């Protein structure tokens, strides 16, 4: 009643014989956009900082943003100038290279740990409605796409930002814990979108 609208994307095609009113507008919008269809992010979690190719240059770039590292490298390089050298050039450079190498190894190990954690989370399973099979199938979290129908059971972790469409509760209620987001352990109540419960299809949300 306040004039606000909300766009909900679904991965399901309209039933045969039913025209999608947004189809024509969507096609026109796609033609106007040079890039084609609008890009939507997937559900893959990625917290790593480096790749195999970017690790060395990016890590060195980060390390040389520390003033202390720049200072010690500068002092070590001065020993390559015969007029001002106080130590053997290699002897002066060795401690600096050792510190850079240890820091790089530490950063690499931490990033590898993040990669393993990401892989574990991305490969957790959930039930997603398949348009082809007309039933819920097991999929990895990383395979969830915008518009997918996800079926959750009691005490399951929510795999993505979702809109509550149906609940086993007669009043369309559910309770969620957001400790992983804000640290609060008290349960928060959520309710099915007003007026939607009566529109839910038994095909999409069976049982």
C-alpha positions as protocol buffer text, in pm:
chain_id: "A"
residue {
  index: 1
  type: UNK
  ca { x: 0 y: 0 z: 0 }
}
residue {
  index: 2
  type: UNK
  ca { x: 302 y: 233 z: 26 }
}
residue {
  index: 3
  type: UNK
  ca { x: 376 y: 218 z: -346 }
}
residue {
  index: 4
  type: UNK
  ca { x: 701 y: 25 z: -309 }
}
residue {
  index: 5
  type: UNK
  ca { x: 769 y: -273 z: -533 }
}
residue {
  index: 6
  type: UNK
  ca { x: 1004 y: -568 z: -507 }
}
residue {
  index: 7
  type: UNK
  ca { x: 1143 y: -774 z: -793 }
}
residue {
  index: 8
  type: UNK
  ca { x: 1155 y: -1149 z: -726 }
}
residue {
  index: 9
  type: UNK
  ca { x: 1339 y: -1362 z: -981 }
}
residue {
  index: 10
  type: UNK
  ca { x: 1239 y: -1724 z: -1032 }
}
residue {
  index: 11
  type: UNK
  ca { x: 1421 y: -1995 z: -1222 }
}
residue {
  index: 12
  type: UNK
  ca { x: 1088 y: -2149 z: -1328 }
}
residue {
  index: 13
  type: UNK
  ca { x: 921 y: -2093 z: -1661 }
}
residue {
  index: 14
  type: UNK
  ca { x: 554 y: -1981 z: -1665 }
}
residue {
  index: 15
  type: UNK
  ca { x: 301 y: -2264 z: -1718 }
}
residue {
  index: 16
  type: UNK
  ca { x: 212 y: -2349 z: -2081 }
}
residue {
  index: 17
  type: UNK
  ca { x: -35 y: -2103 z: -2227 }
}
residue {
  index: 18
  type: UNK
  ca { x: 42 y: -1834 z: -1969 }
}
residue {
  index: 19
  type: UNK
  ca { x: 212 y: -1528 z: -2110 }
}
residue {
  index: 20
  type: UNK
  ca { x: 484 y: -1369 z: -1902 }
}
residue {
  index: 21
  type: UNK
  ca { x: 405 y: -993 z: -1895 }
}
residue {
  index: 22
  type: UNK
  ca { x: 765 y: -911 z: -1815 }
}
residue {
  index: 23
  type: UNK
  ca { x: 907 y: -1111 z: -2105 }
}
residue {
  index: 24
  type: UNK
  ca { x: 864 y: -838 z: -2367 }
}
residue {
  index: 25
  type: UNK
  ca { x: 1009 y: -569 z: -2145 }
}
residue {
  index: 26
  type: UNK
  ca { x: 1297 y: -795 z: -2050 }
}
residue {
  index: 27
  type: UNK
  ca { x: 1380 y: -866 z: -2413 }
}
residue {
  index: 28
  type: UNK
  ca { x: 1375 y: -496 z: -2492 }
}
residue {
  index: 29
  type: UNK
  ca { x: 1601 y: -423 z: -2200 }
}
residue {
  index: 30
  type: UNK
  ca { x: 1843 y: -693 z: -2313 }
}
residue {
  index: 31
  type: UNK
  ca { x: 1857 y: -540 z: -2658 }
}
residue {
  index: 32
  type: UNK
  ca { x: 1931 y: -201 z: -2508 }
}
residue {
  index: 33
  type: UNK
  ca { x: 2213 y: -341 z: -2301 }
}
residue {
  index: 34
  type: UNK
  ca { x: 2524 y: -411 z: -2505 }
}
residue {
  index: 35
  type: UNK
  ca { x: 2635 y: -670 z: -2259 }
}
residue {
  index: 36
  type: UNK
  ca { x: 2326 y: -885 z: -2306 }
}
residue {
  index: 37
  type: UNK
  ca { x: 2159 y: -1035 z: -2000 }
}
residue {
  index: 38
  type: UNK
  ca { x: 2220 y: -876 z: -1666 }
}
residue {
  index: 39
  type: UNK
  ca { x: 2500 y: -1043 z: -1475 }
}
residue {
  index: 40
  type: UNK
  ca { x: 2401 y: -1185 z: -1140 }
}
residue {
  index: 41
  type: UNK
  ca { x: 2657 y: -1306 z: -889 }
}
residue {
  index: 42
  type: UNK
  ca { x: 2664 y: -1673 z: -800 }
}
residue {
  index: 43
  type: UNK
  ca { x: 2660 y: -1815 z: -448 }
}
residue {
  index: 44
  type: UNK
  ca { x: 3025 y: -1918 z: -438 }
}
residue {
  index: 45
  type: UNK
  ca { x: 3213 y: -1804 z: -126 }
}
residue {
  index: 46
  type: UNK
  ca { x: 3563 y: -1669 z: -190 }
}
residue {
  index: 47
  type: UNK
  ca { x: 3763 y: -1511 z: 92 }
}
residue {
  index: 48
  type: UNK
  ca { x: 4112 y: -1578 z: -45 }
}
residue {
  index: 49
  type: UNK
  ca { x: 4337 y: -1290 z: -142 }
}
residue {
  index: 50
  type: UNK
  ca { x: 4571 y: -1458 z: -390 }
}
residue {
  index: 51
  type: UNK
  ca { x: 4587 y: -1692 z: -687 }
}
residue {
  index: 52
  type: UNK
  ca { x: 4888 y: -1895 z: -801 }
}
residue {
  index: 53
  type: UNK
  ca { x: 4979 y: -1625 z: -1051 }
}
residue {
  index: 54
  type: UNK
  ca { x: 4907 y: -1321 z: -838 }
}
residue {
  index: 55
  type: UNK
  ca { x: 5061 y: -1437 z: -510 }
}
residue {
  index: 56
  type: UNK
  ca { x: 5423 y: -1328 z: -559 }
}
residue {
  index: 57
  type: UNK
  ca { x: 5366 y: -981 z: -711 }
}
residue {
  index: 58
  type: UNK
  ca { x: 5070 y: -900 z: -488 }
}
residue {
  index: 59
  type: UNK
  ca { x: 5239 y: -1019 z: -170 }
}
residue {
  index: 60
  type: UNK
  ca { x: 5557 y: -825 z: -244 }
}
residue {
  index: 61
  type: UNK
  ca { x: 5348 y: -518 z: -323 }
}
residue {
  index: 62
  type: UNK
  ca { x: 5176 y: -548 z: 15 }
}
residue {
  index: 63
  type: UNK
  ca { x: 5501 y: -606 z: 202 }
}
residue {
  index: 64
  type: UNK
  ca { x: 5671 y: -304 z: 47 }
}
residue {
  index: 65
  type: UNK
  ca { x: 5383 y: -90 z: 164 }
}
residue {
  index: 66
  type: UNK
  ca { x: 5533 y: -132 z: 510 }
}
residue {
  index: 67
  type: UNK
  ca { x: 5780 y: 146 z: 572 }
}
residue {
  index: 68
  type: UNK
  ca { x: 6012 y: -75 z: 779 }
}
residue {
  index: 69
  type: UNK
  ca { x: 6059 y: -319 z: 490 }
}
residue {
  index: 70
  type: UNK
  ca { x: 6137 y: -38 z: 247 }
}
residue {
  index: 71
  type: UNK
  ca { x: 6390 y: 110 z: 491 }
}
residue {
  index: 72
  type: UNK
  ca { x: 6579 y: -215 z: 550 }
}
residue {
  index: 73
  type: UNK
  ca { x: 6588 y: -300 z: 179 }
}
residue {
  index: 74
  type: UNK
  ca { x: 6724 y: 47 z: 107 }
}
residue {
  index: 75
  type: UNK
  ca { x: 6998 y: 3 z: 370 }
}
residue {
  index: 76
  type: UNK
  ca { x: 7085 y: -339 z: 229 }
}
residue {
  index: 77
  type: UNK
  ca { x: 7107 y: -203 z: -125 }
}
residue {
  index: 78
  type: UNK
  ca { x: 7341 y: 73 z: -9 }
}
residue {
  index: 79
  type: UNK
  ca { x: 7595 y: -197 z: 68 }
}
residue {
  index: 80
  type: UNK
  ca { x: 7621 y: -263 z: -304 }
}
residue {
  index: 81
  type: UNK
  ca { x: 7768 y: 87 z: -344 }
}
residue {
  index: 82
  type: UNK
  ca { x: 8146 y: 56 z: -285 }
}
residue {
  index: 83
  type: UNK
  ca { x: 8179 y: 406 z: -140 }
}
residue {
  index: 84
  type: UNK
  ca { x: 7933 y: 351 z: 145 }
}
residue {
  index: 85
  type: UNK
  ca { x: 7921 y: -23 z: 203 }
}
residue {
  index: 86
  type: UNK
  ca { x: 7984 y: -137 z: 559 }
}
residue {
  index: 87
  type: UNK
  ca { x: 7920 y: -511 z: 516 }
}
residue {
  index: 88
  type: UNK
  ca { x: 7937 y: -768 z: 244 }
}
residue {
  index: 89
  type: UNK
  ca { x: 7637 y: -699 z: 14 }
}
residue {
  index: 90
  type: UNK
  ca { x: 7510 y: -1054 z: 43 }
}
residue {
  index: 91
  type: UNK
  ca { x: 7542 y: -1052 z: 421 }
}
residue {
  index: 92
  type: UNK
  ca { x: 7340 y: -731 z: 448 }
}
residue {
  index: 93
  type: UNK
  ca { x: 7068 y: -853 z: 213 }
}
residue {
  index: 94
  type: UNK
  ca { x: 7021 y: -1198 z: 369 }
}
residue {
  index: 95
  type: UNK
  ca { x: 6825 y: -1089 z: 681 }
}
residue {
  index: 96
  type: UNK
  ca { x: 6587 y: -876 z: 473 }
}
residue {
  index: 97
  type: UNK
  ca { x: 6521 y: -1158 z: 228 }
}
residue {
  index: 98
  type: UNK
  ca { x: 6466 y: -1396 z: 520 }
}
residue {
  index: 99
  type: UNK
  ca { x: 6204 y: -1167 z: 674 }
}
residue {
  index: 100
  type: UNK
  ca { x: 6028 y: -1121 z: 340 }
}
residue {
  index: 101
  type: UNK
  ca { x: 6029 y: -1498 z: 279 }
}
residue {
  index: 102
  type: UNK
  ca { x: 5893 y: -1583 z: 626 }
}
residue {
  index: 103
  type: UNK
  ca { x: 5617 y: -1323 z: 593 }
}
residue {
  index: 104
  type: UNK
  ca { x: 5528 y: -1450 z: 245 }
}
residue {
  index: 105
  type: UNK
  ca { x: 5510 y: -1809 z: 371 }
}
residue {
  index: 106
  type: UNK
  ca { x: 5287 y: -1701 z: 661 }
}
residue {
  index: 107
  type: UNK
  ca { x: 5054 y: -1512 z: 424 }
}
residue {
  index: 108
  type: UNK
  ca { x: 5047 y: -1809 z: 186 }
}
residue {
  index: 109
  type: UNK
  ca { x: 4956 y: -2051 z: 465 }
}
residue {
  index: 110
  type: UNK
  ca { x: 4680 y: -1824 z: 594 }
}
residue {
  index: 111
  type: UNK
  ca { x: 4539 y: -1787 z: 243 }
}
residue {
  index: 112
  type: UNK
  ca { x: 4553 y: -2163 z: 191 }
}
residue {
  index: 113
  type: UNK
  ca { x: 4360 y: -2210 z: 516 }
}
residue {
  index: 114
  type: UNK
  ca { x: 4096 y: -1968 z: 388 }
}
residue {
  index: 115
  type: UNK
  ca { x: 4082 y: -2160 z: 60 }
}
residue {
  index: 116
  type: UNK
  ca { x: 4019 y: -2489 z: 243 }
}
residue {
  index: 117
  type: UNK
  ca { x: 3747 y: -2326 z: 453 }
}
residue {
  index: 118
  type: UNK
  ca { x: 3584 y: -2179 z: 140 }
}
residue {
  index: 119
  type: UNK
  ca { x: 3596 y: -2518 z: -32 }
}
residue {
  index: 120
  type: UNK
  ca { x: 3431 y: -2688 z: 265 }
}
residue {
  index: 121
  type: UNK
  ca { x: 3150 y: -2432 z: 283 }
}
residue {
  index: 122
  type: UNK
  ca { x: 3096 y: -2420 z: -94 }
}
residue {
  index: 123
  type: UNK
  ca { x: 3051 y: -2798 z: -102 }
}
residue {
  index: 124
  type: UNK
  ca { x: 2789 y: -2819 z: 171 }
}
residue {
  index: 125
  type: UNK
  ca { x: 2466 y: -2968 z: 39 }
}
residue {
  index: 126
  type: UNK
  ca { x: 2110 y: -2840 z: 26 }
}
residue {
  index: 127
  type: UNK
  ca { x: 1783 y: -2921 z: -150 }
}
residue {
  index: 128
  type: UNK
  ca { x: 1708 y: -2709 z: -458 }
}
residue {
  index: 129
  type: UNK
  ca { x: 1406 y: -2746 z: -686 }
}
residue {
  index: 130
  type: UNK
  ca { x: 1502 y: -2870 z: -1032 }
}
residue {
  index: 131
  type: UNK
  ca { x: 1295 y: -2737 z: -1319 }
}
residue {
  index: 132
  type: UNK
  ca { x: 1396 y: -3032 z: -1536 }
}
residue {
  index: 133
  type: UNK
  ca { x: 1328 y: -3310 z: -1284 }
}
residue {
  index: 134
  type: UNK
  ca { x: 1026 y: -3140 z: -1121 }
}
residue {
  index: 135
  type: UNK
  ca { x: 1153 y: -3230 z: -775 }
}
residue {
  index: 136
  type: UNK
  ca { x: 1403 y: -3120 z: -515 }
}
residue {
  index: 137
  type: UNK
  ca { x: 1758 y: -3241 z: -576 }
}
residue {
  index: 138
  type: UNK
  ca { x: 2078 y: -3218 z: -377 }
}
residue {
  index: 139
  type: UNK
  ca { x: 2311 y: -2942 z: -484 }
}
residue {
  index: 140
  type: UNK
  ca { x: 2618 y: -2774 z: -344 }
}
residue {
  index: 141
  type: UNK
  ca { x: 2582 y: -2429 z: -192 }
}
residue {
  index: 142
  type: UNK
  ca { x: 2802 y: -2285 z: -466 }
}
residue {
  index: 143
  type: UNK
  ca { x: 2554 y: -2409 z: -730 }
}
residue {
  index: 144
  type: UNK
  ca { x: 2260 y: -2205 z: -599 }
}
residue {
  index: 145
  type: UNK
  ca { x: 2151 y: -1934 z: -842 }
}
residue {
  index: 146
  type: UNK
  ca { x: 1925 y: -1632 z: -812 }
}
residue {
  index: 147
  type: UNK
  ca { x: 1564 y: -1750 z: -840 }
}
residue {
  index: 148
  type: UNK
  ca { x: 1621 y: -2103 z: -710 }
}
residue {
  index: 149
  type: UNK
  ca { x: 1370 y: -2254 z: -469 }
}
residue {
  index: 150
  type: UNK
  ca { x: 1557 y: -2388 z: -166 }
}
residue {
  index: 151
  type: UNK
  ca { x: 1399 y: -2628 z: 82 }
}
residue {
  index: 152
  type: UNK
  ca { x: 1529 y: -2607 z: 440 }
}
residue {
  index: 153
  type: UNK
  ca { x: 1469 y: -2843 z: 728 }
}
residue {
  index: 154
  type: UNK
  ca { x: 1478 y: -2773 z: 1100 }
}
residue {
  index: 155
  type: UNK
  ca { x: 1819 y: -2659 z: 1231 }
}
residue {
  index: 156
  type: UNK
  ca { x: 1973 y: -2640 z: 883 }
}
residue {
  index: 157
  type: UNK
  ca { x: 2210 y: -2355 z: 800 }
}
residue {
  index: 158
  type: UNK
  ca { x: 2065 y: -2108 z: 550 }
}
residue {
  index: 159
  type: UNK
  ca { x: 2292 y: -2124 z: 242 }
}
residue {
  index: 160
  type: UNK
  ca { x: 2213 y: -1784 z: 89 }
}
residue {
  index: 161
  type: UNK
  ca { x: 2000 y: -1471 z: 115 }
}
residue {
  index: 162
  type: UNK
  ca { x: 1650 y: -1610 z: 70 }
}
residue {
  index: 163
  type: UNK
  ca { x: 1288 y: -1498 z: 75 }
}
residue {
  index: 164
  type: UNK
  ca { x: 1057 y: -1708 z: 292 }
}
residue {
  index: 165
  type: UNK
  ca { x: 778 y: -1843 z: 70 }
}
residue {
  index: 166
  type: UNK
  ca { x: 634 y: -2127 z: 276 }
}
residue {
  index: 167
  type: UNK
  ca { x: 659 y: -2279 z: 621 }
}
residue {
  index: 168
  type: UNK
  ca { x: 535 y: -2597 z: 790 }
}
residue {
  index: 169
  type: UNK
  ca { x: 395 y: -2373 z: 1063 }
}
residue {
  index: 170
  type: UNK
  ca { x: 19 y: -2309 z: 1016 }
}
residue {
  index: 171
  type: UNK
  ca { x: 76 y: -1935 z: 1057 }
}
residue {
  index: 172
  type: UNK
  ca { x: 368 y: -1930 z: 813 }
}
residue {
  index: 173
  type: UNK
  ca { x: 623 y: -1859 z: 1086 }
}
residue {
  index: 174
  type: UNK
  ca { x: 980 y: -1974 z: 1135 }
}
residue {
  index: 175
  type: UNK
  ca { x: 1254 y: -1885 z: 1381 }
}
residue {
  index: 176
  type: UNK
  ca { x: 1616 y: -1831 z: 1284 }
}
residue {
  index: 177
  type: UNK
  ca { x: 1940 y: -1776 z: 1471 }
}
residue {
  index: 178
  type: UNK
  ca { x: 2181 y: -1513 z: 1336 }
}
residue {
  index: 179
  type: UNK
  ca { x: 2480 y: -1585 z: 1559 }
}
residue {
  index: 180
  type: UNK
  ca { x: 2707 y: -1629 z: 1255 }
}
residue {
  index: 181
  type: UNK
  ca { x: 2616 y: -1279 z: 1136 }
}
residue {
  index: 182
  type: UNK
  ca { x: 2583 y: -1059 z: 1443 }
}
residue {
  index: 183
  type: UNK
  ca { x: 2670 y: -1285 z: 1736 }
}
residue {
  index: 184
  type: UNK
  ca { x: 2315 y: -1281 z: 1874 }
}
residue {
  index: 185
  type: UNK
  ca { x: 2194 y: -1623 z: 1987 }
}
residue {
  index: 186
  type: UNK
  ca { x: 1832 y: -1531 z: 2051 }
}
residue {
  index: 187
  type: UNK
  ca { x: 1590 y: -1659 z: 1788 }
}
residue {
  index: 188
  type: UNK
  ca { x: 1437 y: -1411 z: 1544 }
}
residue {
  index: 189
  type: UNK
  ca { x: 1089 y: -1465 z: 1404 }
}
residue {
  index: 190
  type: UNK
  ca { x: 1024 y: -1449 z: 1031 }
}
residue {
  index: 191
  type: UNK
  ca { x: 694 y: -1489 z: 847 }
}
residue {
  index: 192
  type: UNK
  ca { x: 593 y: -1587 z: 496 }
}
residue {
  index: 193
  type: UNK
  ca { x: 531 y: -1291 z: 266 }
}
residue {
  index: 194
  type: UNK
  ca { x: 178 y: -1165 z: 322 }
}
residue {
  index: 195
  type: UNK
  ca { x: -71 y: -1317 z: 79 }
}
residue {
  index: 196
  type: UNK
  ca { x: 179 y: -1560 z: -68 }
}
residue {
  index: 197
  type: UNK
  ca { x: 92 y: -1872 z: 131 }
}
residue {
  index: 198
  type: UNK
  ca { x: -231 y: -1918 z: -64 }
}
residue {
  index: 199
  type: UNK
  ca { x: -45 y: -1895 z: -396 }
}
residue {
  index: 200
  type: UNK
  ca { x: 218 y: -2159 z: -323 }
}
residue {
  index: 201
  type: UNK
  ca { x: 201 y: -2447 z: -569 }
}
residue {
  index: 202
  type: UNK
  ca { x: 215 y: -2804 z: -445 }
}
residue {
  index: 203
  type: UNK
  ca { x: 449 y: -2873 z: -735 }
}
residue {
  index: 204
  type: UNK
  ca { x: 708 y: -2622 z: -620 }
}
residue {
  index: 205
  type: UNK
  ca { x: 676 y: -2670 z: -246 }
}
residue {
  index: 206
  type: UNK
  ca { x: 549 y: -3023 z: -191 }
}
residue {
  index: 207
  type: UNK
  ca { x: 495 y: -3163 z: 155 }
}
